[in-house]
């Protein structure tokens, strides 16, 4: 049979390992949230005031592209 001191030491070591792992994981989760908050790509869209005083979004420029017809697409080989 195991001595009471051995079991007490085993429980103490196990609890300290669980507490250490919990603290490390909590720190990593908190660090992850801080990085998420402060590293997001923020861009502000400037809204222009039109002549009649209504805010409007800036017009998005569209670039015409040359789209290939279905017959001109390359075969995929599958």
N, C-alpha and C positions, 0 to 999 in steps of 0.2 A: 504494500500500500504506500501511497505518496504521503510525505510529511506535510503538515499544514503550512509550514514555511514555504515549501516548494510551490504549493497551490497559490498561496498569497503572492509570491513573486511572479508566477505565471499570469495571474489576473492583473497585477500591477503593470507588467510589461505589455500585456494585450491592450489594456485601457490606454496606456500612454501612446501606443502605436495608433490606436483608433483616433485619439485626440489630435495627434500630430498630422495624420492623413486628413482629418476633417479641417483643421486649420489651414493646411496647404491648399486644399481644394477650395475653401472659402476665399482665400486670398487670390487664387487664380480666377475665380468667377468674378470677384470684385474688380480685378485688373482688367478682365475682359470687358466688363460693362464700362469702365472708364475709357478704355480704348475705343469702344463703340461710340460713346458720346462725343469724345473729342477728336476723332479721326474721320468723321463722316465728310463726304464731299459736299460742302455747302456752296450753293451758288444762288445769287439773288437775281431774280428776273425783274428788271426795272420796268415798272408800268408807267407809260407815258400819259400825261393829261391831255386829252383831245381838246379841240376848240370849244366844245360845249360843256366842258368840265367833267366829262365821264372818263374814268380810268379805263384804259384798254391795254390788252396784252400786246407785246411787240410782235410784229408779223414775222413768221418763220420763213426764212428763205428756202425755197425748194430748188434743188439742182436737177435739171432734167437728165435722165440716164437713158442709155440705149439698152432697151430690153431685147433679148433674143427671142425670136419666135420659137414655138415648141419644136419645130422641125430642125432648128439650128442648134439645139442643145446637144452636148456631147453625151454619148452613151455611158452609163455608169458601170456596165460590165456585170451587173447582177441579174 
